[in-house]
Amino acid sequence: MSKPKTRQPKTITLEMLQKMFVNIFEKTDWNMAGDMLWGYFFTHHEPEALAKAKDLLVAQGYCFVDIYQLDEADAQGNRPWWLHVEKEETHTPATLDARNDELYQFAHDQGLDCYDGMDIGPIESEEQ
């Protein structure tokens, strides 16, 4: 009988998100009170598990961007596969912290190696 996989430790804290938001307010002219384009990233050692996770996330309203493998190995010599999804949403540090908690749990429930975090950018208009 195999030992159940433990949930990865939470590495993105509310304090880190608060600092990120301050940095965005100070260095950009983005309207953080409105929807932004949030990218979310997961890793796994095989792409099939990420394809299954992608389908579940798309069913929850996320947009699929890509499943890819980096050319270079990580510090442990591995070349994990990455899943990138996006969602247009409005966040505060607290709501983003809650979203991250959901995605850490999702990664654990799906048996993925890691929820790696998020990025943010403005929503590009169609004419650009």
N, C-alpha and C positions, 0 to 999 in steps of 0.2 A: 504494500500500500504506500503510495507516494505521499510525501508531506505536502500539505496545502501551501501554496505560494503566499508569502506575507505581502501585505500592501506596502508599496514604496513609501518611504517617509516623505512628509510634506516639506518640500524645499523652497516653495514660493510662499512667503509669509505675508500677512496683512501689512506689516511695517514696510516690507519691500515694495508692495503695491502702492502704498501711500507715497513713498519716495518717488516711484515711477510717475505717478500722477503729478506731483509737484514739478518734476523735471519736464514733463510734457507741457504743463501750463507755462513754465518759464521759457521754454526753448522753441515752442511752436505757436502757431495761431489756430490750432485745431479747436473746433467747438466740441468739447468733451461732454457738454450737456445734451448732445444729440447723438444719433447713431454713428458709430465708427465701424471700420472693417477689422474684425478681430480674427486673427489666425491662431489655430490651436494645433499642437504637434504631439504625436505619439511615436514611440519606437518599438520595434520588435525584431527578433532574429530571423523571422521568416515572413514573406509578404502576404501569405494566405490569411493569417490572423488579422492583418491590417485591412485586407479587403473585406472581411466579415465585419470588422469594427466600422469601416467606412459606410457600409450599407445601413447599419444601425444608427450612425450619426446623421446620415442623410435623411433617414426617416424621422429624426428629431429636429429637422430644419436646418442642419448645417449644409454648406455647399462643399462638395469634393473639389480639391485642388490637385493633389498628386500623391502617388505612392512612389518612392524613389529610394535608391541606395547611394550613399556618398562614395566617391572614388577613393577617399583616404580612410584608413582605419582609425578608430578612436584610441584612447590611451591604453586600453586593454588589448589592442590588436584586433578588435572586432569591426565589422562593417555592418551595423544595424540598418534595417529598413525603416523608413520614415513615412508616416501618414500626415498629410497637411489638409486640414479642413478650415473653412471660414464661416463666419456668421456676422451679419450686420446687427449690432446691438449697442445699447447705451449702458455704460457701467460707471459705477463709483468704485473706489477701492474695496468697499465691503461687498458689493455685488459681484465684482470680479473674483474676490476671495471665495465667495460661495460657488461661483462657476468652476473655479479651479478645484474646489473640494469635490464637486460632482464629477469632474473629469478624471481626477485621481481615482475615485471610486469606480468609474467606468473602466478605466485601464485595468484595474485590479479584477473587476468582474469578468472582463473579457480575456484575462490571462496575459495581457500585454506586458512587455518588459518595462515600459515607462510612459507616463504622461510627462512630456518634456517642457510644457509651458506654452506661452502665447506671444504673439506680436500684435501690433496695432498700426493702423494707417487710416488716412481719410478714405472715404468712399469716392472712387473715381466716377465722374459723370460719363455718360455714354459718348458725348461728343469729343472727349479727350483722346 
